[in-house]
Each structure stands twice: as C-alpha cells, then as structure tokens.
Amino acid sequence: GTVSGRVQFEGSSPPPDCRRTACLPFLSLRGQKTAPSPATDVRGLMDEAGPIVFSAVPAGSYAFEMRSPMNGWTISAVSLGGHDLTDLPIEVGPRQDISGLVVTFSDRPTELSGKTPVGGMSPTADAVSIVVFSTDRRFWGAGTRRVRVARPDTSGQSRLSGLPPGEYFVPVVSVCDAEAELDASRLSALEATATRSTVRKPEPR
C-alpha cells in the first residue's frame, strides 16, 4: 500500500531544505515481539514545500517518526482524514492506499515546569521522580511522547519540553525507570495521587 499527504511548518524559522540535507521520515512498525529493525520500517520521501509519500507499505500498525535533524523543528501533530493520530498508530491494510496524512512541525516546543518540595521533612531531590502522563489512556503505550519522567534539581525545580498539548496527570514518586516500570497498570495506580496540568500549544512568534 501507500501512505501520502503533506507536511506543514508553523513558526518563524526557515524550514529545512530537504534537497540539500536529508529529511528522513519513517513509518515504524508497532506491535512486534522483537525490537524494531530497518527491515520492518518504511522510509518515506518528503519535501518541505508539502508532499510526503511512503510507498510499498506492508499491512501493519505504524508510528510516524523523523530520524534526521530538523534545525529546531519538532513534530507537533500528525493527523489523517481530520483525526488526530499524534502518538497513535497509523493502521495500513493489505494493498491499501491512504491519502490525507498531515504532519505539522513547530519551532516552538511546549514546556511544562514545576517545583517539588525536597529536603527537610520531604525526600531529597535524588530520591524522587516526577511522572507526567496523559489523562487519555490511549497514549499509555510503549514509545509514546505522552509518558515522561523528569528528575528535579537540588532546589526541586523540574522541566519537560516537547510534550504534545493536552491534559496530564503529574504524580511524584520514588525514582523510577519509565520504560521498565510505567506500564498501564502502574499508571492507573498513580492517578489517585496525581495532580492535573494542562500543556497548551505555544503561541506563534
């Protein structure tokens, strides 16, 4: 099958010139029992002026990724047919031709910051982590940008950039490894002690 559409850049910086530097969009196969490999991923062709095309795409569930420097630009949204698929899989059927993919890049990443009490009657900064995860359970899968862990500095300040806009739970926990410990059951248990925070789309410059 094929997956095609366009890219757009929202910001004031010059977009990358894909004719002079490699722009490497990939569809990365999800749901594998083994680690992803180049043999299962599909590289696409992209032009900063608009078109993006993936050809000879086997049936499967894919995540959109960029594997090249973008001169300060990051993915802010992926949609297909008007449906937001940012951090959700793109489903491709056998010999299916899909059009209408829209990938939006921004030169202003989001930022979520806060302060956690540390020291004194509270644990020291090196003994806690701040977990940030989407209130939407669809985004609790492996490899999503919407489940993150931050470590506070010695004054308790923490900062995360690049989170997609949306609503998030923010609990403070003992030091943890996001990849190894934060599965769906663990995130569900953390809801009870979490505060809520909203990440908004940055205003244009």
C-alpha positions in Angstrom: 0.0 0.0 0.0 0.9 3.7 0.1 0.5 6.5 2.6 0.7 10.0 1.3 -0.1 13.6 2.3 1.7 16.8 3.2 3.9 18.5 5.8 3.4 22.0 7.1 5.6 24.2 9.3 4.2 26.6 11.9 6.7 29.1 13.1 9.1 31.8 12.1 12.3 29.8 11.5 13.3 28.7 7.9 12.1 25.2 7.3 14.8 22.5 6.5 15.8 22.3 2.8 15.2 18.6 2.0 17.0 19.0 -1.3 20.3 19.8 0.4 20.0 17.9 3.7 18.4 14.5 4.2 14.9 14.6 5.6 14.2 11.1 6.9 10.5 10.4 7.7 9.8 6.8 8.7 6.8 4.6 9.5 8.0 2.4 12.3 6.2 -0.9 12.7 4.5 -1.3 16.1 3.3 -4.4 18.0 6.4 -6.5 17.2 7.6 -9.2 19.6 11.2 -8.2 18.8 12.8 -4.7 18.7 12.1 -2.6 15.6 14.7 -3.0 12.8 15.3 -1.2 9.5 13.9 -4.3 7.7 10.4 -3.7 9.1 10.3 0.1 8.9 9.3 2.1 5.8 11.3 5.2 4.8 9.4 7.9 3.0 10.1 10.8 0.7 9.4 14.3 2.0 9.6 17.9 0.6 9.5 20.8 2.9 7.2 22.5 0.4 4.4 20.0 1.0 4.4 16.4 -0.3 5.2 13.4 1.8 4.9 9.8 0.4 5.5 6.3 1.7 5.5 3.6 -0.9 5.3 -0.3 -0.7 4.0 -0.2 2.9 3.2 -3.7 4.2 0.0 -4.1 6.2 0.5 -3.2 9.8 0.3 -0.6 12.6 2.8 2.2 12.3 4.1 5.2 14.2 5.4 8.3 12.3 9.0 9.3 13.2 11.6 11.7 11.9 15.2 10.4 12.0 17.1 13.4 10.9 18.0 16.8 12.4 15.3 19.3 11.7 17.1 22.6 12.6 15.0 23.3 15.7 11.7 21.9 14.3 9.8 19.2 16.1 6.6 17.2 15.3 3.7 18.9 16.9 0.8 17.0 15.3 0.0 14.1 13.0 -3.5 13.8 11.6 -5.2 11.6 9.0 -8.6 12.5 7.5 -9.1 15.1 10.1 -8.4 12.6 13.0 -5.6 13.4 15.5 -3.1 10.5 15.4 -0.3 12.2 17.2 1.3 9.3 19.1 -1.4 6.9 17.9 -0.9 4.2 15.3 -1.5 4.6 11.6 -3.3 1.4 10.5 -2.5 0.2 7.0 -4.4 -2.6 5.4 -3.2 -5.0 2.7 -2.6 -3.1 -0.6 -4.4 -0.1 1.0 -3.7 3.4 -0.5 -4.1 6.0 2.2 -4.1 9.8 1.5 -4.7 12.8 3.6 -1.8 12.5 6.1 -0.9 15.9 7.5 2.3 16.2 9.6 2.8 19.6 11.4 6.1 20.8 12.7 6.7 23.6 15.1 9.8 25.6 16.0 8.3 26.4 19.5 8.3 23.2 21.7 5.9 23.1 24.6 7.3 23.3 28.2 6.0 22.0 31.5 7.7 23.1 34.6 7.1 22.9 38.3 8.6 22.8 41.8 8.5 19.8 44.2 9.2 20.1 47.9 12.6 18.4 48.6 14.8 18.1 51.7 13.8 18.8 55.3 10.7 16.7 56.1 10.5 15.7 52.3 12.7 13.2 50.4 15.9 14.6 48.9 15.8 15.5 45.2 17.8 12.4 44.2 15.1 10.1 45.7 12.1 11.3 43.7 10.9 11.5 40.1 8.1 13.5 38.6 6.0 11.4 36.3 4.0 13.1 33.6 1.4 11.0 31.6 -1.7 11.8 29.5 -5.1 11.6 31.1 -6.1 9.8 27.9 -5.4 6.1 28.3 -4.9 5.6 24.5 -1.5 7.2 24.9 -0.2 4.8 27.5 1.6 2.5 25.1 5.3 2.0 24.6 7.2 4.6 22.8 4.7 7.4 23.2 5.8 11.0 23.9 3.0 11.4 26.4 4.5 9.4 29.2 7.6 11.1 30.5 9.7 11.2 33.7 11.6 14.2 35.0 14.1 14.5 37.8 14.1 17.6 40.0 17.2 19.6 40.6 18.5 20.2 44.2 16.0 23.0 44.7 13.1 20.9 43.5 12.7 22.5 40.1 11.9 20.3 37.1 11.2 21.0 33.4 10.0 18.9 30.5 9.9 20.1 26.9 8.2 18.7 23.8 5.1 17.2 25.3 2.1 17.3 22.9 -0.6 19.7 24.0 -3.2 18.1 26.3 -4.2 17.2 29.8 -1.7 15.3 32.0 -1.5 13.6 35.4 1.6 14.6 37.4 2.4 12.4 40.4 5.6 12.5 42.4 7.1 9.0 43.0 10.2 7.3 44.1 12.9 7.2 41.4 11.7 5.0 38.6 12.5 4.0 35.0 9.8 5.0 32.6 10.5 2.2 30.2 10.7 -0.6 32.8 8.1 0.4 35.4 5.4 2.7 33.9 3.1 0.2 32.2 -0.7 0.8 32.1 -1.4 -0.8 35.4 1.2 1.3 37.2 0.0 4.5 35.6 -3.6 3.6 36.6 -2.5 3.2 40.2 -0.7 6.6 40.1 -3.8 8.5 39.2 -5.0 8.7 42.8 -2.0 10.7 44.0 -1.5 12.8 40.9 -2.3 16.5 40.3 -3.5 17.6 36.9 -1.8 20.0 34.5 -2.6 21.3 31.0 0.1 21.7 28.3 -1.0 24.3 25.8 0.1 24.9 22.2 2.7 27.7 22.2 1.5 31.0 20.7 3.1 31.9 17.3 6.1 34.2 17.5 
